[in-house]
C-alpha cells in the first residue's frame, strides 16, 4: 500500500516555480466557487508519519487559499469538557458548514490508529467507516490524506530538521521514539487505511520526502476533487438497503395494539403524581446524579400531551438541573451542517437532564411523510440514529424515548377543544389539520421508526395518552426507573 509513496518522488524547483502559479490560481478559483455556491462542505483529514510534511502542507493550503473560509483544528488529548461527552462530540462541533473547508489534525483516524497500535482492536474502524459514509451523504466532501515516508527517508528528514536551528524545535524525543517503532506503526497504518478506505471517503497516500512534489500533489488532488464536485449537477441520492415495510395483512401494528382505555381517577392521579415527582426530585439530589447525564426524548401524535408531560417532569426538578430543547424546522446555520449536528451541539455535561421536545426522529417522521427529505436520506437515518444513540449510551448517558399515542377520535376532540378555548387557540394550526389528513401515513412511519430504532440499549416507551393523567404518570415512572438503574 505504501510502496509507491516510498519511492524517491521529486519535482525540480524550476518545474515547481513554473507550475505553482497555475495550480494556485485554479485552487483559489475553485474555493471561491465553493464559498459562493455553498452546496457542500469540505473536510480534509490529515494523518501520516512524523516529519512527512503535514504541518507544512496545511500552512501551504492556508497561503494558497482564502484563509477566511478555511478552519484548521488540531485534536490532541481530550480536555475535561470533551471527556464528559461521547468521544465524537468534539469532532461534530468542529465540522465545517457548507461553503467552508475544515482541516482536521489527529481526528478519529488517529484514535483508531492508536487503538490498533495499543491492542490491535479494530472495532472502532467500523464506526469510522459509518461516520465518514454518513458525512459523505450529508454533503461533506471528505478528503483523507496520509503523508508517508520510508523509514530511511524519515530518519534523514529528522536529522535535517535537527541540524537547522530554525526547525530544531520540531524534533523531540517523541519523534525519535516513534521512529524506533516505525515498522509497527507502518503495519498498523496499512491496516487502518485498508479498513477505512471507501468509495465515499478514499485515502490518498502522499509521498512526503520532497516539498515541491508534495505540495503540487496535494494541490492537484484538492483541485480535482473540488472541480468534480462543483461541476456535478446534483448529489445523487443513494438508497441504503432498508427493507420495505411488511404488508399489513391483518391490520395489526404496535400503535393499534396499545390499550387506550387505561385511565386514572383524580384521586389516584393526585396520589401518584406526588409520589413520582418526589421520587424524581430525590434522585436528582443523589450525589451520583452529578456524574450522570439523562436525555429524555418526547415525540408523539399532535395534541397527545407532550408539553403537559414535560411540565410534570420539570416541576419536580431544580431549574438549574434541567434544560428543555424545543425542536422546530432547522434554521440556516443548521441546514448548512450534517443533519445530526444540531443535536450533537446540545449534548450537556453530567449532572443535567436534557429534554428534547421533538428530536432527531423528525427525519423519519415529518420529513419522510411530507417529502422534505429524499428517500435515500430518511432511509439512511435509521442506522445513523442507532449509531448516535449507541454512542450516547456507551458513554454512560441515560436515554429515555417516549412516544405519546392517542386515537384519531381523541385527537379530533382535543383539536376542537383548542379551537374553542382562547388561551389554547395558538396550539392549533392549519398544519395540524393537514397532518391529520395523513394519519395513516404517519402511523406507518411511526411503526417503522419503532421497528428500526427501538433497540436493546435505547428502547422506545409507547405511552397510551388518551388519558393525560395516565400518560404523565407512566412517563415519570419510566424516567425514575431508568435513572435508578444507573445510580
C-alpha positions in Angstrom: 0.0 0.0 0.0 2.9 2.4 0.7 5.4 1.1 -1.9 4.8 3.9 -4.4 5.0 6.6 -1.8 8.3 5.3 -0.6 9.9 5.9 -4.0 12.1 8.9 -4.5 9.4 11.2 -5.9 10.7 14.6 -6.8 9.8 17.7 -8.7 12.6 20.1 -9.6 12.4 23.7 -8.2 12.3 25.1 -11.7 9.3 22.9 -12.6 7.7 23.8 -9.3 8.0 27.5 -9.9 6.5 27.2 -13.4 3.6 25.0 -12.2 2.8 26.7 -8.9 1.1 29.9 -10.2 -1.3 28.0 -12.4 -2.3 25.4 -9.8 -2.6 28.0 -7.1 -4.9 30.2 -9.1 -7.1 27.3 -10.1 -7.4 26.1 -6.4 -8.3 29.6 -5.2 -10.9 29.9 -8.0 -12.4 26.6 -7.1 -12.5 27.5 -3.4 -14.3 30.8 -4.1 -16.9 28.9 -6.2 -17.4 26.7 -3.2 -17.9 29.7 -1.0 -20.3 31.2 -3.5 -22.4 28.1 -4.1 -22.5 26.8 -0.5 -23.6 23.4 -1.9 -21.3 21.3 0.2 -18.6 21.4 2.8 -15.0 20.1 2.5 -13.4 18.1 5.3 -9.7 17.3 5.0 -8.3 14.7 7.4 -4.6 14.9 7.8 -2.7 11.9 9.1 0.7 10.3 8.4 4.3 9.7 9.5 6.3 12.1 11.6 8.3 14.6 9.6 6.3 13.9 6.4 5.3 17.5 5.9 1.8 17.5 7.4 2.1 20.9 9.1 3.9 22.5 6.2 1.2 21.3 3.8 -1.5 22.8 6.0 0.4 26.1 6.1 0.6 26.0 2.3 -3.1 25.5 1.9 -3.8 28.5 4.1 -1.4 30.5 2.0 -2.8 29.4 -1.3 -6.5 29.8 -0.5 -8.6 32.5 1.2 -8.0 31.7 4.9 -11.2 33.3 6.0 -13.1 30.2 4.7 -10.6 27.6 6.0 -10.5 26.4 9.6 -7.9 24.1 10.9 -8.5 22.1 14.1 -5.8 20.1 15.9 -7.0 17.3 18.2 -4.7 16.3 21.0 -5.7 14.6 24.3 -9.3 15.5 25.1 -10.0 18.2 27.6 -12.0 17.7 30.7 -15.1 19.2 28.9 -14.6 16.8 26.0 -14.1 13.7 28.2 -17.5 14.4 29.7 -19.2 13.9 26.4 -19.1 10.9 23.9 -15.8 10.8 22.0 -17.2 12.0 18.7 -18.8 15.1 20.2 -15.6 17.2 19.9 -15.4 16.4 16.2 -19.0 17.0 15.4 -19.0 20.6 16.8 -15.9 21.4 14.7 -17.4 20.2 11.4 -17.3 22.9 8.7 -20.5 24.4 7.3 -21.4 24.3 3.6 -19.1 26.6 1.6 -16.2 26.2 4.0 -13.1 24.0 4.3 -12.2 22.3 7.5 -8.8 20.7 8.1 -8.6 18.2 11.0 -5.3 17.1 12.5 -5.4 14.0 14.7 -9.2 13.3 14.5 -11.0 10.0 14.7 -8.5 8.3 12.4 -5.7 9.0 14.9 -7.8 7.4 17.7 -8.4 4.3 15.5 -4.6 4.1 14.8 -3.8 4.5 18.4 -6.1 1.6 19.3 -4.5 -0.6 16.7 -1.1 0.1 18.0 -2.0 -0.4 21.6 -4.1 -3.6 21.4 -4.8 -4.5 17.8 -8.5 -3.9 18.2 -10.3 -3.0 15.0 -13.9 -2.4 16.4 -13.5 1.4 16.2 -12.8 1.2 12.5 -16.3 0.1 11.6 -17.7 3.1 13.4 -15.2 5.4 11.5 -16.4 3.9 8.2 -20.1 4.5 9.0 -19.4 8.1 10.2 -17.5 9.0 7.1 -20.1 7.5 4.8 -22.8 9.5 6.6 -20.8 12.7 6.2 -20.4 12.0 2.5 -24.1 11.5 2.1 -24.7 14.7 4.1 -23.0 17.0 1.5 -19.5 16.8 3.0 -16.6 16.2 0.6 -14.3 14.0 2.7 -10.6 14.0 1.7 -8.2 11.8 3.6 -4.5 12.3 3.1 -1.8 10.0 4.6 1.6 11.7 4.3 4.2 9.0 4.1 8.0 8.4 4.4 10.0 5.3 4.3 12.0 4.5 7.4 15.2 5.7 5.8 13.6 8.9 4.5 12.1 9.6 7.9 15.5 9.3 9.6 17.1 11.5 7.0 14.4 14.1 7.4 14.5 14.2 11.2 18.3 14.7 11.1 17.9 17.5 8.6 15.4 19.2 10.8 17.6 18.8 13.9 20.6 20.4 12.1 18.6 23.6 11.3 18.3 26.0 14.3 15.0 27.3 12.9 13.4 23.8 12.8 15.2 22.0 15.6 12.3 22.5 17.9 10.1 20.3 15.8 12.1 17.2 16.6 11.7 15.9 20.1 12.3 12.6 21.9 8.8 11.6 21.0 9.6 11.7 17.2 12.7 9.5 17.7 10.7 7.1 19.8 8.1 6.9 17.1 10.9 6.2 14.6 12.1 3.3 16.6 8.5 1.9 16.4 8.3 2.6 12.6 7.7 -0.9 11.5 4.8 -1.5 13.9 3.3 1.9 13.0 3.6 1.2 9.3 1.8 -2.1 9.7 -1.0 -0.6 11.8 -1.3 2.3 9.4 -1.7 -0.1 6.5 -4.5 -1.9 8.4 -6.2 1.4 9.1 -6.1 2.6 5.5 -7.2 -0.8 4.2 -10.2 -1.0 6.5 -11.3 2.6 6.2 -10.7 3.5 2.5 -14.2 3.5 0.9 -15.8 4.8 -2.2 -17.3 7.7 -0.3 -14.1 8.6 1.6 -10.9 7.0 0.0 -7.4 7.6 1.3 -4.7 9.3 -0.8 -1.2 8.3 0.1 1.2 11.2 -0.5 5.0 10.9 -0.7 6.3 13.4 1.8 10.0 13.5 1.2 10.2 16.3 -1.4 8.4 19.5 -0.6 7.8 20.5 -4.2 6.4 17.2 -5.2 4.3 17.0 -2.0 2.7 20.4 -2.4 1.8 20.0 -6.1 0.4 16.6 -5.4 -1.8 17.9 -2.6 -2.9 20.9 -4.6 -3.9 18.8 -7.7 -5.8 16.3 -5.6 -7.8 19.1 -3.9 -8.3 20.9 -7.2 -9.6 17.7 -9.0 -12.0 16.9 -6.1 -13.4 20.4 -5.9 -13.9 20.7 -9.7 -15.6 17.3 -9.9 -18.0 18.2 -7.1 -18.6 21.7 -8.3 -19.5 20.5 -11.8 -21.7 17.7 -10.5 -25.3 18.9 -11.2 -26.8 17.4 -8.0 -25.8 14.9 -5.4 -27.2 11.5 -6.3 -29.4 10.0 -3.6 -28.1 6.7 -2.6 -30.6 4.2 -1.2 -29.5 2.1 1.8 -30.7 -1.5 1.7 -33.5 -0.8 4.2 -36.3 -3.4 3.6 -39.7 -2.2 2.7 -42.4 -2.4 5.5 -44.1 -5.7 5.8 -47.6 -5.7 4.3 -50.3 -5.0 6.9 -52.3 -8.1 6.1 -54.2 -8.3 9.4 -54.2 -4.6 10.3 -52.1 -5.0 13.5 -49.2 -2.8 14.4 -47.5 -1.5 17.6 -49.8 1.6 17.9 -53.1 -0.2 17.4 -52.0 -2.8 19.9 -52.0 -0.3 22.8 -54.7 -0.2 25.4 -56.1 3.3 25.0 -58.7 2.7 27.7 -56.1 2.9 30.5 -57.1 5.7 32.9 -56.5 7.1 36.4 -59.1 8.6 38.6 -58.5 12.1 40.1 -57.6 10.7 43.5 -55.3 8.1 42.1 -53.5 10.7 40.0 -53.1 13.1 42.9 -51.5 10.4 45.0 -49.2 9.1 42.3 -48.1 12.4 40.9 -46.9 13.4 44.4 -45.1 10.1 44.8 -43.3 10.0 41.4 -42.4 13.7 41.3 -41.0 13.4 44.8 -39.0 10.3 43.8 -37.6 12.1 40.8 -36.6 15.1 42.9 -34.8 12.8 45.4 -32.9 11.1 42.6 -31.8 14.4 41.2 -30.2 15.3 44.5 -28.3 12.0 44.8 -24.5 12.6 44.8 -24.0 10.2 41.9 -26.6 12.2 39.8 -23.9 14.9 39.3 -21.9 12.4 37.3 -24.8 11.2 35.2 -26.4 12.7 32.1 -30.0 12.0 31.3 -31.6 12.6 27.9 -35.4 12.4 27.6 -36.8 12.4 24.1 -40.5 13.3 23.6 -42.3 12.6 20.4 -45.9 11.9 19.7 -49.1 12.5 17.8 -50.2 16.1 17.5 -52.2 17.1 20.7 -51.0 13.9 22.5 -49.9 15.9 25.5 -46.1 16.1 25.2 -45.9 19.6 26.7 -48.0 18.6 29.7 -45.9 15.5 30.4 -42.7 17.6 30.1 -44.0 20.2 32.6 -44.8 17.4 35.1 -41.2 16.3 34.8 -39.6 19.7 35.1 -41.9 20.7 38.0 -40.1 18.1 40.1 -36.6 19.5 39.5 -34.4 22.4 40.4 -34.4 24.6 37.3 -30.6 24.5 37.3 -30.6 20.8 36.8 -32.5 20.5 33.5 -32.9 22.1 30.1 -35.6 21.8 27.5 -34.7 22.0 23.8 -37.7 22.6 21.5 -37.0 21.3 18.0 -38.6 23.1 15.1 -37.6 23.3 11.4 -33.8 23.8 11.0 -32.5 27.3 10.6 -30.0 28.4 8.0 -26.9 27.5 10.2 -28.3 24.1 10.9 -29.1 23.4 7.3 -25.5 24.1 6.4 -24.3 21.2 8.6 -24.9 17.5 8.6 -28.4 16.6 9.9 -27.3 15.3 13.4 -25.0 18.3 14.1 -27.8 20.4 15.6 -28.5 17.7 18.2 -24.9 16.9 19.0 -24.3 20.6 19.8 -26.9 20.4 22.7 -25.3 17.4 24.4 -24.8 18.5 28.0 -22.2 18.0 30.7 -23.0 15.4 33.5 -25.5 16.4 36.2 -28.1 17.6 33.7 -31.5 16.3 32.5 -31.8 17.4 28.9 -35.3 17.2 27.4 -35.8 17.2 23.6 -39.3 18.4 22.7 -39.3 16.6 19.4 -35.9 15.4 18.2 -33.7 13.8 15.5 -36.6 11.5 14.7 -38.1 14.3 12.6 -36.2 13.0 9.6 -38.0 9.6 9.6 -41.4 11.1 10.5 -42.4 14.6 9.2 -39.6 14.8 6.7 -40.5 11.4 5.3 -44.2 11.9 5.2 -44.1 15.5 3.9 -41.4 14.7 1.3 -39.0 17.1 2.9 -36.1 14.6 2.6 -35.2 12.4 -0.3 -36.0 8.8 0.2 -32.3 7.9 0.5 -31.8 10.4 3.3 -34.6 9.2 5.6 -33.9 5.5 4.9 -30.2 6.1 5.9 -31.4 7.9 9.0 -32.4 4.7 10.9 -28.9 3.3 11.1 -27.4 6.8 11.7 -29.7 7.4 14.6 -28.9 4.0 16.1 -25.2 4.8 15.9 -25.8 8.2 17.5 -27.8 6.7 20.4 -25.3 3.9 20.9 -22.5 6.4 21.3 -24.5 8.2 23.9 -25.4 5.1 25.9 -21.9 3.7 25.7 -20.7 6.9 27.3 -23.0 6.3 30.3 -25.9 8.5 29.3 -29.4 7.5 30.4 -31.6 7.7 27.3 -35.4 7.6 27.5 -37.5 7.9 24.4 -41.3 8.5 24.8 -43.9 8.2 22.0 -47.2 9.6 23.2 -50.0 8.0 21.3 -53.7 8.9 21.0 -56.6 7.7 18.8 -58.0 9.7 15.9 -61.2 10.3 17.8 -59.4 11.7 20.8 -57.2 13.9 18.6 -60.3 15.4 17.0 -61.8 16.0 20.4 -58.7 17.9 21.5 -58.4 19.9 18.3 -61.9 21.2 18.7 -61.3 22.0 22.3 -58.3 24.0 21.4 -60.2 25.9 18.8 -62.9 26.9 21.2 -60.6 27.9 24.1 -59.0 31.3 23.8 -55.8 30.6 25.6 -55.3 27.3 23.8 -56.1 28.5 20.3 -52.5 29.2 19.5 -51.8 25.5 19.8 -53.9 24.5 16.8 -52.8 25.5 13.2 -53.8 24.6 9.7 -50.7 22.4 9.6 -52.2 20.2 12.4 -55.3 19.7 10.3 -53.3 18.8 7.3 -51.2 16.3 9.3 -54.5 14.7 10.5 -55.5 14.1 6.9 -52.3 12.0 6.6 -53.0 9.9 9.7 -52.3 6.5 8.0 -49.0 7.7 6.5 -47.8 9.0 9.9 -48.9 5.8 11.6 -46.9 3.7 9.1 -43.9 6.0 9.6 -44.1 5.7 13.4 -44.4 1.9 13.3 -41.3 1.7 11.0 -39.4 4.0 13.4 -40.2 1.8 16.4 -39.3 -1.4 14.5 -36.0 0.0 13.4 -34.8 2.2 16.3 -36.2 0.5 19.4 -33.0 -1.3 20.4 -31.9 -3.1 23.5 -29.8 -0.1 24.6 -32.3 2.6 23.5 -35.8 1.2 23.6 -39.0 3.2 22.9 -41.6 3.6 25.6 -45.0 3.8 24.0 -47.4 5.8 26.1 -51.1 5.4 25.9 -52.1 9.0 26.1 -55.9 9.2 25.6 -55.9 9.8 29.4 -53.5 12.6 30.2 -53.2 11.6 33.8 -52.2 8.0 33.0 -49.7 9.2 30.4 -48.0 11.7 32.8 -47.6 9.1 35.5 -46.2 6.5 33.0 -43.6 9.0 31.8 -42.5 9.9 35.4 -42.4 6.3 36.5 -40.3 5.2 33.4 -37.9 8.1 33.9 -37.4 7.3 37.6 -36.8 3.6 37.0 -34.2 4.4 34.2 -32.3 6.8 36.5 -32.4 4.4 39.4 -31.0 1.6 37.3 -27.9 3.7 36.6 -27.5 5.3 40.0 
